[in-house]
Amino acid sequence: MSDGHIPMTAAGLRKIKEEVKYLQTVERPKISKEIEIARAHGDLRENAEYHAAKDKQGHIEGRIQQLNDWIARAEVVDVSKLSGDKVVFGATVVLLDLETEEKKIYRIVGEVEADLKKGKIAITTPMARGLVGKSVGDIATIQSPKGPREYEILEVRFEDIDD
């Protein structure tokens, strides 16, 4: 985003805040204890446990910093206030692949909350860009690595869901 804001759903923001809390209240104290134990083993220059724990601490602190940055720049879209049959950010879209006759369900979310395994696709993906602005009944032609694919939009839902 050029203005520095990161669009995300309320559910996505909740998930990020939960991860920060977990890292700060569970992982941070656990790694501090590991460093303390490793330090007690003596010479730190050749203490692999100590160096591994310090590396892990660095990763945890870096992740906390990244998540807090996302929280600070979050522009939350309240999906529960959206309605209609047009595909927009935050929509859950039920599609029919016209080639395979297979139904697919995707939720269009911000980049930081995208998770293809859970059917959450980033607004910046070719699939999402090809769907945004279309309505129920429209055919969307999406460029895929195997060439153009056609999908019929069967349903557009707006729900603030955690998963």
Beta strands, then each sheet from edge to edge (+ up, - down):
strand 1: 6-9
strand 2: 74-77
strand 3: 92-97
strand 4: 103-109
strand 5: 120-122
strand 6: 139-144
strand 7: 147-157
sheet 1: 1+ 2+
sheet 2: 5+ 4+ 3- 7+ 6-
end
